[in-house]
Amino acid sequence: MAATTTSEGLINFKPKGVDKPYYTWYRVVGSLDSPNPPLILLHGGPSGCHEYMLSFVDLQKLHNIPVVLYDMLGNGKSTRLPEKNGDESFWTVPLFIDELENLITHLKLREQGTKQFDILGHSFGGMMAAEYAANHPTGLRKLILASAPSSAELHKEGLSSLKATLPEDVQKTIDRCERDGQTDSKEYEGAMMEFYKRYLCRMDPWPEEVETAIWHFSDDPTVYGTMWGSSELDIKGSLRNWSSIPGLSSIKSKTFVINAQYDEVQDIAVKPFFECIAKVKWVTLENASHMAHWEKREQYMQLVGEFLTA
């Protein structure tokens, strides 16, 4: 069997209103000359970075689907911008959609209007993908919304119901630390880990790639802190009132929605995708959480692969 082709590089990216170019790091696994449309992976966070998405490379091995990974601006191997910490006017979903378009153009994924591509967005990546697909981008063939909420309000409702399942002392610690501005304390970190072990990743130990994603949040909290908050439960950033629901009926691409039984993104936050998108299928995996693509890796890749190759 021939070795899998892998390439990576940096793409110049100049956001609107910025006087200097930044860069986006990317990696392509497989050949973009494959007869199968490439799958672009949008990571969550929005600071989770590409490592925890590496399980999706299985799709290249199983189905010869080229896989495109990248680190969004401000994260991982792309340009870091700590000086823009707290700047909600800069860190927006449209910024990241512009970056995605720049990536697609650079890789010539819709050259001459004949090529197509698929998108899988996980968590925040799915939020971004839903907005992107609602604008009917040329070349988008199929859409996968993986453990992604349709709105911040519904996501908060689901998170509140999960938080209520934690031991009472853990709940009190979380509430107190958030109220007193002590979300950077070890006490808060320990309490949140009780939540994460139940609803972020239920594997023990966590895969190294998932550990790396969590490390990214603390290594450079600029984007996550500005857009989301101090933790998954403390939503105070620019996405606090975000919703994709008004535009969902405009999505024309065939769409696969997937979440999990113990996912931090609960059914209440996913349901509008199923109700509003015309061509949609929804699967909820049992005995898995937000990292179901690691916990139920074989089953997950089978479902995604079947959707993409049908």
C-alpha positions as CSV (number, residue, x, y, z in Angstrom):
1,M,0.0,0.0,0.0
2,A,1.4,3.4,-1.0
3,A,2.2,5.9,1.8
4,T,-0.5,8.5,2.5
5,T,0.4,11.9,1.1
6,T,0.6,14.6,3.7
7,S,1.3,18.3,3.2
8,E,1.2,21.3,5.4
9,G,1.9,25.0,5.2
10,L,1.1,28.6,6.1
11,I,-1.5,30.7,4.2
12,N,-1.4,34.5,4.4
13,F,-4.6,35.9,5.7
14,K,-5.5,39.6,6.0
15,P,-8.7,40.2,7.9
16,K,-10.8,43.2,6.9
17,G,-9.7,46.4,8.6
18,V,-6.2,45.0,9.5
19,D,-3.1,46.6,8.0
20,K,-0.9,43.6,8.2
21,P,-1.2,39.9,7.0
22,Y,-1.5,37.1,9.5
23,Y,-1.2,33.4,8.6
24,T,-3.2,30.2,9.0
25,W,-1.5,26.9,9.5
26,Y,-3.0,23.9,7.7
27,R,-2.4,20.2,6.9
28,V,-3.8,18.1,4.1
29,V,-3.9,14.3,4.6
30,G,-4.4,12.5,1.3
31,S,-4.4,13.9,-2.2
32,L,-6.7,16.7,-3.3
33,D,-6.7,15.1,-6.7
34,S,-8.7,12.2,-5.2
35,P,-12.1,11.6,-6.9
36,N,-13.7,12.1,-3.5
37,P,-14.4,15.7,-2.3
38,P,-12.1,16.8,0.5
39,L,-13.4,17.1,4.0
40,I,-12.6,20.4,5.8
41,L,-12.5,20.0,9.6
42,L,-13.4,23.0,11.7
43,H,-12.2,22.5,15.3
44,G,-14.1,23.6,18.4
45,G,-13.2,25.9,21.3
46,P,-12.8,28.2,19.6
47,S,-9.3,27.4,20.8
48,G,-9.3,23.6,20.7
49,C,-7.0,23.5,17.6
50,H,-6.5,20.6,15.2
51,E,-4.9,17.8,17.3
52,Y,-8.2,16.6,18.8
53,M,-9.7,16.3,15.3
54,L,-7.0,13.9,14.2
55,S,-9.2,10.8,14.6
56,F,-11.1,12.0,11.5
57,V,-8.0,11.1,9.5
58,D,-9.4,7.6,9.7
59,L,-11.8,8.7,6.9
60,Q,-8.9,9.1,4.5
61,K,-7.6,5.6,5.3
62,L,-11.1,4.0,5.1
63,H,-12.6,5.9,2.1
64,N,-9.8,7.8,0.4
65,I,-11.4,11.1,1.5
66,P,-8.8,13.9,1.6
67,V,-8.9,15.6,5.0
68,V,-8.0,19.2,5.6
69,L,-7.1,20.3,9.1
70,Y,-6.2,23.8,10.2
71,D,-5.7,25.9,13.3
72,M,-8.0,29.0,13.3
73,L,-6.4,32.4,13.7
74,G,-5.2,33.2,17.2
75,N,-4.7,29.5,18.0
76,G,-2.1,26.7,17.8
77,K,0.3,27.1,14.9
78,S,-1.5,30.0,13.3
79,T,-0.8,33.7,14.2
80,R,-1.3,34.4,17.9
81,L,-2.8,37.7,18.8
82,P,-2.7,38.1,22.6
83,E,-2.8,41.9,22.2
84,K,-6.4,41.5,21.0
85,N,-7.5,39.7,24.2
86,G,-11.0,41.0,25.1
87,D,-11.6,42.6,21.7
88,E,-15.1,41.4,20.9
89,S,-15.3,43.5,17.7
90,F,-12.3,41.6,16.3
91,W,-13.0,38.0,17.4
92,T,-16.3,37.2,15.5
93,V,-17.8,34.3,13.6
94,P,-17.5,36.3,10.3
95,L,-13.8,36.7,10.9
96,F,-13.4,32.9,11.0
97,I,-15.7,32.4,8.0
98,D,-13.4,34.8,6.0
99,E,-10.4,32.7,7.1
100,L,-12.2,29.6,5.9
101,E,-12.9,31.1,2.6
102,N,-9.3,32.2,2.3
103,L,-8.2,28.5,3.0
104,I,-10.7,27.2,0.3
105,T,-9.4,29.7,-2.2
106,H,-5.7,28.9,-1.5
107,L,-6.2,25.2,-1.8
108,K,-8.3,25.7,-5.0
109,L,-11.1,23.6,-3.6
110,R,-13.7,25.2,-5.9
111,E,-11.5,26.0,-8.8
112,Q,-13.5,26.9,-12.0
113,G,-16.7,26.0,-10.1
114,T,-16.2,22.3,-10.8
115,K,-14.8,21.1,-7.6
116,Q,-16.8,20.4,-4.4
117,F,-15.9,20.0,-0.7
118,D,-17.5,18.8,2.5
119,I,-17.3,20.4,5.9
120,L,-17.4,18.9,9.4
121,G,-17.6,21.3,12.2
122,H,-17.3,20.1,15.8
123,S,-18.6,22.2,18.7
124,F,-17.8,25.9,17.9
125,G,-16.7,24.6,14.5
126,G,-20.2,23.4,13.9
127,M,-21.7,26.8,15.0
128,M,-19.5,28.5,12.5
129,A,-20.3,25.8,9.8
130,A,-24.0,26.4,10.2
131,E,-23.7,30.1,9.6
132,Y,-21.4,29.4,6.6
133,A,-23.8,26.9,5.0
134,A,-26.8,29.2,5.4
135,N,-25.1,31.6,2.9
136,H,-25.1,29.0,0.1
137,P,-21.3,29.0,-0.5
138,T,-20.3,27.7,-3.9
139,G,-18.8,24.3,-3.8
140,L,-20.2,23.1,-0.5
141,R,-21.6,19.6,-1.0
142,K,-22.4,18.1,2.4
143,L,-22.4,19.4,5.9
144,I,-21.7,17.6,9.2
145,L,-22.7,19.4,12.5
146,A,-20.9,17.4,15.2
147,S,-21.8,18.1,18.9
148,A,-22.6,21.7,17.9
149,P,-25.3,23.9,19.5
150,S,-27.8,25.8,17.4
151,S,-27.9,28.7,19.8
152,A,-26.1,29.9,23.0
153,E,-29.4,30.2,24.8
154,L,-30.5,26.6,24.2
155,H,-26.9,25.4,24.9
156,K,-27.0,27.2,28.3
157,E,-30.3,25.4,29.1
158,G,-28.7,22.0,28.4
159,L,-25.6,22.8,30.3
160,S,-27.6,23.9,33.3
161,S,-29.4,20.5,33.3
162,L,-26.0,18.7,33.3
163,K,-24.5,20.9,36.0
164,A,-27.5,19.9,38.2
165,T,-26.3,16.3,38.1
166,L,-22.9,17.1,39.7
167,P,-22.4,16.6,43.4
168,E,-23.8,19.5,45.4
169,D,-20.4,20.6,46.7
170,V,-19.0,20.7,43.2
171,Q,-22.0,22.8,42.1
172,K,-21.5,25.2,45.0
173,T,-17.8,25.6,44.2
174,I,-18.4,26.4,40.6
175,D,-21.1,28.9,41.5
176,R,-19.0,30.6,44.1
177,C,-15.8,30.8,42.0
178,E,-17.8,32.3,39.1
179,R,-19.6,34.8,41.3
180,D,-16.3,35.9,43.1
181,G,-14.2,36.0,39.9
182,Q,-12.0,33.1,40.9
183,T,-12.3,31.1,37.7
184,D,-8.5,31.0,37.4
185,S,-8.2,29.1,40.8
186,K,-7.2,25.5,41.2
187,E,-10.4,25.0,43.1
188,Y,-12.5,26.0,40.1
189,E,-10.3,24.0,37.8
190,G,-10.8,20.9,39.9
191,A,-14.6,21.4,40.1
192,M,-14.8,21.9,36.3
193,M,-12.9,18.7,35.8
194,E,-15.7,16.8,37.5
195,F,-18.0,18.2,34.7
196,Y,-15.5,17.5,31.9
197,K,-15.0,13.9,33.0
198,R,-18.7,13.3,32.6
199,Y,-19.7,15.4,29.6
200,L,-16.5,16.4,27.7
201,C,-14.6,13.1,27.6
202,R,-15.5,9.9,29.5
203,M,-12.4,8.0,28.6
204,D,-9.9,7.2,31.3
205,P,-7.2,8.3,30.7
206,W,-8.0,10.9,28.0
207,P,-6.3,10.5,24.7
208,E,-3.2,12.7,24.3
209,E,-4.9,14.7,21.6
210,V,-7.8,15.6,23.9
211,E,-5.3,16.6,26.6
212,T,-3.6,18.8,24.1
213,A,-6.9,20.6,23.3
214,I,-7.4,21.4,26.9
215,W,-3.9,22.6,27.2
216,H,-4.4,25.0,24.3
217,F,-7.2,26.8,26.3
218,S,-4.8,27.7,29.1
219,D,-1.7,28.2,27.0
220,D,-3.4,31.1,25.1
221,P,-6.9,32.0,26.4
222,T,-7.2,35.0,24.1
223,V,-9.8,33.7,21.6
224,Y,-11.7,31.3,24.0
225,G,-11.8,33.8,26.8
226,T,-13.0,36.6,24.5
227,M,-15.6,34.6,22.6
228,W,-16.8,32.1,25.2
229,G,-15.6,32.6,28.7
230,S,-13.5,31.0,31.5
231,S,-15.0,27.6,31.0
232,E,-17.7,25.7,29.2
233,L,-20.2,26.7,31.9
234,D,-19.2,30.3,32.2
235,I,-20.5,31.8,28.9
236,K,-19.7,35.5,29.1
237,G,-18.0,36.2,25.8
238,S,-19.1,37.5,22.5
239,L,-21.0,34.3,21.7
240,R,-23.3,34.7,24.7
241,N,-26.3,35.7,22.6
242,W,-25.3,33.9,19.4
243,S,-27.9,31.9,17.4
244,S,-27.9,30.2,14.0
245,I,-31.6,29.4,14.1
246,P,-32.9,32.3,11.9
247,G,-30.7,31.1,9.0
248,L,-31.1,27.3,9.3
249,S,-34.0,27.1,6.8
250,S,-31.6,28.5,4.2
251,I,-29.2,25.6,4.4
252,K,-29.7,23.5,1.2
253,S,-26.8,21.1,1.6
254,K,-27.4,17.5,2.8
255,T,-26.7,17.7,6.5
256,F,-25.7,15.1,9.1
257,V,-26.2,16.1,12.7
258,I,-24.5,14.0,15.4
259,N,-24.2,14.3,19.2
260,A,-24.1,11.9,22.1
261,Q,-26.0,10.8,25.2
262,Y,-23.7,12.5,27.7
263,D,-22.6,15.3,25.3
264,E,-22.3,18.7,26.9
265,V,-24.2,19.8,23.8
266,Q,-27.6,18.3,24.7
267,D,-30.5,17.5,22.5
268,I,-32.3,20.7,23.3
269,A,-29.5,22.6,21.6
270,V,-29.3,20.3,18.6
271,K,-33.0,19.9,17.9
272,P,-33.5,23.1,15.8
273,F,-31.0,21.8,13.2
274,F,-33.3,18.8,12.7
275,E,-36.4,20.9,12.7
276,C,-35.2,23.6,10.4
277,I,-32.8,22.1,7.8
278,A,-34.5,20.6,4.8
279,K,-32.2,17.6,4.1
280,V,-31.1,16.4,7.5
281,K,-30.3,13.2,9.4
282,W,-29.7,13.2,13.2
283,V,-28.0,10.5,15.2
284,T,-27.3,10.5,19.0
285,L,-24.7,8.0,20.1
286,E,-25.2,6.1,23.4
287,N,-22.7,6.0,26.2
288,A,-20.5,8.8,24.8
289,S,-19.9,12.5,25.4
290,H,-18.5,15.6,23.6
291,M,-15.5,13.6,22.4
292,A,-17.6,10.8,20.9
293,H,-15.2,10.7,17.9
294,W,-12.6,9.3,20.3
295,E,-14.9,7.3,22.6
296,K,-16.9,5.6,19.9
297,R,-14.3,6.1,17.1
298,E,-15.1,3.1,14.9
299,Q,-18.9,3.6,15.0
300,Y,-18.5,7.4,14.6
301,M,-16.3,7.0,11.5
302,Q,-18.6,4.4,10.0
303,L,-21.6,6.8,10.3
304,V,-19.7,9.8,8.9
305,G,-18.1,7.7,6.1
306,E,-21.5,6.3,5.1
307,F,-22.9,9.8,4.9
308,L,-20.1,11.2,2.9
309,T,-19.9,8.4,0.4
310,A,-23.6,7.8,-0.1
